[in-house]
Amino acid sequence: MTDLTEREQALVETGCAWIDENADTLVNLLGDLVARPSLRGNEGVHDDRGTTVGRLWDFLENRADLLELDAQLLPSEGDYCEEPRENVYTVLPGAADNGFVATSHTDVVPPGTDDDWPENDPWQIQEGTVRRIDECTVEVSVGDRSEERTIRNRMDRIWRLRDEDEAAALFGRGVYDNKAAIICLAGSALGLDAALTGADVALGGDVIHGHLVDEEYYQIGAKNMIGWDGGDDWLGDRYDTYDGWSAVVLEGSYGFVPVVGHRGLVWVTLRADGESVHASTPDLGNNAVLGVAKALAEADTNDYRDDVAAPFVDDALLGDLTVAPGTTIVGGDVKRVDSDTGAIERSGLNTVSDWCEATFDIRIPRWKGFPQGVDTLQDDLRAAIAERARAAAPNVEFSATVGEHEFFPPVALADNREAAADHPLVRTASWAATDTVGYDPGVDVAPGVTDAAFIYHGTHIPTLVEYGPSGALSHEPLEYVERDHVIAGAKAMLKFAIAEVGLVQRS
């Protein structure tokens, strides 16, 4: 239980009143952001209102009194996208050295085919309803469409916790992942700004929001927030220490359940080089495709998994290592694959292939010596995969690589769920959720990686890897967020921030 002081409670009430008074304005902003397609590389810059980043900046700048805004242009030499794009930060300055960091992301995934969306437009926010009709099954209704869809058990759990079977919903690409989270942060920042303006108290530490680009792909925005691997370090350039700090990554999530960790992700590329000959005499060459096939077949064994898992610990919180071999594979004289039709342009059908590449998706728990030893761990994984491939096909030369943006470390707040639930950050997050939406959210572990992978490892600030409003279908047509949770999220984040940094008397 988090007990607020009288003046903290008074500030919460004032800030939440501002959020209620501006609820429709915040939902309209959500519609504006959805209407600005921020696919990878097109998130935008602060002085272009036609982009997601620019519209958010304009909204905040025109309403803030105490709130400080900053834009960080990603350095072109460290960004794989051609168009300029910026992280946007807001800071509510406090009177002491502690701090609370919360982030969202501004990019979205492609919408798929337009006719899978209401009115054939994934970029127009639509109002509708979602109704739970069975375990892990909802009926979504928007316009003249009504469809049954399957949702994750984590999302279904929230329906059971609150004992409701219907909610108003907002539909559109990116509405849940992750533009509702942007609104939660913007609403909480402006609610705090309004409550603090003219008050005789100040925050006990800085409250920092980062709206980051590229979370859906390589997390370039998060890396440049914290100086990963020699990149820009927006946070580190401003603060000398993170002692006493806390952080949370806001995502379309499971109804404000504190998500206390996620496994890491490594994409390993296995390359085979053989010797090309005419296909009528295959014994005279070394078939690289066949070599990779043998290596992939070997990967589907317990012995193989045990070899790859050798550097890792038994992780009660994050779970076991998994290896998915052959997530992509290409070789021989393949010239091009049409992304729309799937048509393959190739030649050399009468030639034994002298090269082949396959990728492995490896989900990793913590390793021995975690969180130190990131580079050594990658070396160990590359060596294990290449050595097993050589053993399976000794007549082919193998190499294994991990690309610059293809390693995402795991994050964990504690050794197990019980210890995580008792972590001070989790207790505060749970209190903010319960106080706002009326149920005890418990804790969970995320199935995929988030920006926390680099925020935590770049700062070692205790970090919740996810926390945010209810919704579903984040990478599917008819993606939705629950309307009430957008506003509830702003209130929960306002309470969360005050509980984390506290208040002090103005001097």
C-alpha positions, 0 to 999 in steps of 0.5 A: 500500500502506498500512502500519500501525504495530504498535500500529495493527495491534493495535488493528485486530485487537482491533476486528475481533475484537469485530466477529466476536464480535458478527456475529450481533448486527449482522445481527439489528440489520439485521433490526430496521432493515429491519422499520422502514419508513423511507420518506421522512419516516418515518425517525424520531427518536432517542427513538422505538425504533419508528423506524429512527433510534430503534432505531439510537440505542438500539443504539449508546447501550447499547453505547458507552463512548467513543462520543459520540452526537448527534441533529439535528432537521431544522428544520421551515422547511427540511424539506418533510416534516411528521413530525419526523425527525433525523440521528444522529451518532456521534463517536469523539474524537481528539487532533488536528485532522484528521478522518474523516467517513463517512455512511450514509442512513436512508431507503428507497424504496417497496417496490412490491407486497407480493406481489412479495416473499417471504411477501408482506412486504418489511419482513421480512428473509429469508435466501437465496442469490444465484448468478451464472449468466451475464454480468450475470445472477444467480439469486436464491433465497429461500424457495420462490422462485427467479428470474433477474435482471439486474444492472449490469456494475459489480456483475457485475465483483465476481463476476469479481474474486473468482472466486466464483459463489454467496453467502449473501444477505439480502433485504428493502426497504432491506437493501442501500440503505442499511441494510447501510451503517448496520450497517457504520458501527455495527459499525466504530464499536463495534469501535473503541470496544471496542478503544480503551476502556482502551487507552494510545492514542487516535485521531489525529483525530475519527472522525465518522459521520452517519446522514442522512435523505432521501438518496433524494429531496432530500438534506435530511439532508446539506444540514443536516449541512454548512450548504448554502444557509444551512441548519443546519451540524452539522459546521461548528458543531463544527469550524473547519477541515477541513484534512487531513480526508477523507470517504466516503459509504457506500452499497450499492455494488460490493463496496468499490470506491472510487467517485471521482465522479459527474455532477451532476443538474439538474431544469429545469422548462420552463413555457409560457403561451399563449392559450386558445380554443375548439378549433374555432378553434385559429388564434385562440389560442396552444397551450401544449401544442403549443409545448412539443411543438415545444421538446421535439422541438428538444431531441433534436438535437446542436445543442441539446445543444451549446448546453446543454453550453456552460458545461461542460468535457470531463470525462475522469472523469465523462463527457459531459453528457446531456439527457433532455427531457420526463421529465414533462409536464402541461398543459391542464385535467388535474385529477388523476392517480390514482397507483394506477390511472393514471386521469386526471381531466380536462375542457376537451377542446374547449379549446386549452390555455393552459399546459403544463409539462415537465421536463428531467433534465440530468446534468452534468460539471464546468463551467468554474471548478468548483467555484465558480459554482453559481448562475451555472451554474443561470442559464445552464442556465435561459436556454439552455433557455428561449431554445431553446424561444422559438426553436422556438415564438415565439408562446408565452411560456416560462420555465425554473426550477430548484426549491430542491431540484432541483440536485445538483452533480457530485463528482470526486476528480481529473481522470481515473481514473488520477489518482483511483486514485493519490489518497491517500484512494483508496489507503487505501480500496483497501487496506482493501478488499483487506485485508478481502475479498481482491481489488484493487477498482480504482476506478469512477464512480457513475451517479447522485448521492449525499449526496457532492454536498453533503458535498463542496461544503459542506466541500471535504473530499476525498470518496469518493461511494460505498463499500460492500458487494455486493448488487443490485436496490436499487429493485426487488423481491428487493433483496439484500445479501451477508451476509458483506459486511455484516460485512466492511464493518464491518471495512473501515471500522474499518481505513479510519478508523485508517489515515486518522487514525492513533493517538497515545499517550495523555497 
